[in-house]
Amino acid sequence: MENLEKQIDQFGKEIATRQTRQRTLKNDIAILDARIKKAQLEIKRLTLLLEKLSGEIAEREVAIKDAE
């Protein structure tokens, strides 16, 4: 998860750097590619977080049923 966050930050920095350069079609495409990769990594990070939370919820449901 930490690795994903580092990669997301890295793409964010790349986007910021490229946005300060002269506007060219090649640069615009590179910015869009970096934004897509960043979004994909954010989706992956959120998916992993949701899986983790689902597991924790399932564990708590079992604990509650056992306690009843």
C-alpha positions in Angstrom: 0.0 0.0 0.0 2.9 2.4 0.9 4.5 1.5 -2.4 1.3 2.5 -4.3 1.2 5.8 -2.5 4.8 6.5 -3.4 4.0 5.8 -7.1 0.9 8.0 -7.0 3.0 10.8 -5.5 5.6 10.2 -8.2 3.0 10.6 -11.0 1.6 13.7 -9.3 5.1 15.3 -9.4 5.6 14.2 -13.0 2.3 15.9 -13.9 3.3 19.1 -12.1 6.7 19.2 -13.8 5.3 18.6 -17.3 2.6 21.2 -16.8 5.3 23.9 -16.3 6.9 23.0 -19.7 6.0 24.5 -23.0 2.7 23.2 -24.4 3.3 20.7 -27.1 1.1 17.8 -28.3 3.8 15.3 -27.1 3.9 16.9 -23.6 0.1 17.0 -23.4 -0.1 13.3 -24.2 2.6 12.6 -21.6 0.6 14.6 -19.0 -2.6 12.6 -19.9 -0.7 9.3 -19.7 0.7 10.2 -16.3 -2.8 11.2 -15.1 -4.2 7.8 -16.3 -1.4 5.9 -14.5 -1.9 7.9 -11.4 -5.7 7.2 -11.5 -5.1 3.5 -12.1 -2.8 3.3 -9.0 -5.3 5.2 -6.9 -8.1 2.8 -7.9 -5.7 -0.2 -7.1 -5.0 1.4 -3.7 -8.7 1.9 -2.9 -9.5 -1.6 -4.1 -6.9 -3.1 -1.7 -8.2 -0.9 1.1 -11.8 -2.0 0.5 -10.7 -5.7 0.5 -8.9 -5.1 3.8 -11.9 -3.4 5.3 -14.2 -6.2 4.0 -12.1 -8.7 5.8 -12.2 -6.8 9.0 -16.0 -6.4 8.8 -16.3 -10.2 8.2 -14.1 -10.9 11.3 -16.2 -8.5 13.4 -19.4 -10.1 12.2 -18.1 -13.5 13.3 -17.0 -12.1 16.7 -20.5 -10.6 17.2 -22.2 -13.8 16.3 -19.9 -15.7 18.7 -20.6 -13.2 21.5 -24.4 -13.6 21.0 
